[in-house]
Amino acid sequence: MAVNGSGFQLASGSRIGVIGGGPAGSFFSYFALTMGRLLGMEFTLDVYEPRDFSNPGPGGCNMCGGIVSESLVQNLATEGIQLSSDVIQRSIDSYFLHMDTGDVRITTPLHEHRIASVHRGGGPRGAVELKAGGLDGFLLDLAQQHGAQRIRRRVESLGWEPDGRPRLKAGGEDRIYDVVAVCVGVNSTALKMFEAAGISYIAPPASKTYICEFCLGRATITRELGTSMHVFLMNLPRLEFAALVPKGDYVTLCMLGEDIDRELINSFVESREVKQCLPANWTIPADYCHCSPKISVGSAHRPFNDRIVFVGDCGSTRLYKDGIGAAYRTAKAAARTAVFKGVSAKHFQKHYWPVCKAINNDNRLGKFVFAVTRQIQKTTFARRALWRMVAREQLTNGGARRMSSVLWDTFTGSAPYRDVLLRTLHPAFVARFGWNLAVSLLPERRRHSEAA
């Protein structure tokens, strides 16, 4: 193998720069270092991350709902990575679907998978009991334990040496690397620096979400929300999706829609479906931790070039769901390419881009799935049919829970959208949902007769 910058292969002594210490950056660092050792190579790897993830509030937060999917929990277990009790705020074993036509609890399809709710940093603003550094702190510590060196500075500029190696400036100091992994997410202003770097990179299109944290206390959350994530499919103008995620002493409200403002938030919280999930007479406090982060709704243009690769949200990620799981997949693929294949644009295009492309293609199907979901939200009889089908499935022991599994994987992101869509095209699913649609169109008296 070539040594330290001569050619496009890494070798012992090669220098790797990672911009961003969130899940994508930490996963990339962990895999690059462990894979390198499999080949007998030791790298110098620097992670640029100025935030202290142990701080509560915006200073240590990565602006995310904080759900770790069951598929990611299983993948981490195969890597020998077990999330500690300090990281997992609550183990979620079911979803509660709330609609104006009824409410129903959807249990995990195999009765063995679990979802973890986490804080991405030290906790919401105002938190008293800090739990290490949340998920992001845990993963960054893991990378450091395997040899990553953390630089608590923000990258100021990207340049290039005459031999093509990237040069990063941070805190007035220049460092030269054999390859750079950019793992900053779509909320970072640093993306403009890379778009102007002459490498044909264009950041993914993004939409805004709304996330806030309400402190209710551990006992209250256990009593009111339990171990379920509460999902709301409601026909409120401008609202596409909303969920309440129980954590330790906090419940996280995630909303996705257009121009989410205080009026929409109040309408949502004052609805019957939401009020029944919260303590009686509870009102939104005057001050609480909240943000309106951007979320990627597409893919970046050319997320790689010679000696540079874009990983996670700033490259390719799952549509709306399982962004942390997508960071794991893309980071592992990028690290595998860099260590085992090479760090040229051709190497990344051949070995890294197919993973991104598979995510992008699946997201196209995901857009169709969510378009259908939006139509169901807007139609009363369709919401009623969906509720009827799920409620009957949850009351039946054995048999195929077709709608339940479709909703479970749509909400959790635990399966590709392609699999979800194919299940909805199964003749048995179509026939059953068609029957429930027909019954839901009947007058109320006849619907009760059919139910009996």
Summary of the structure (lengths in Angstrom):
residues: 452
radius of gyration: 23.2
end to end distance: 73.1
largest distance: 79.8
contacts: 1553
relative contact order: 0.15
helix: 39%
strand: 22%
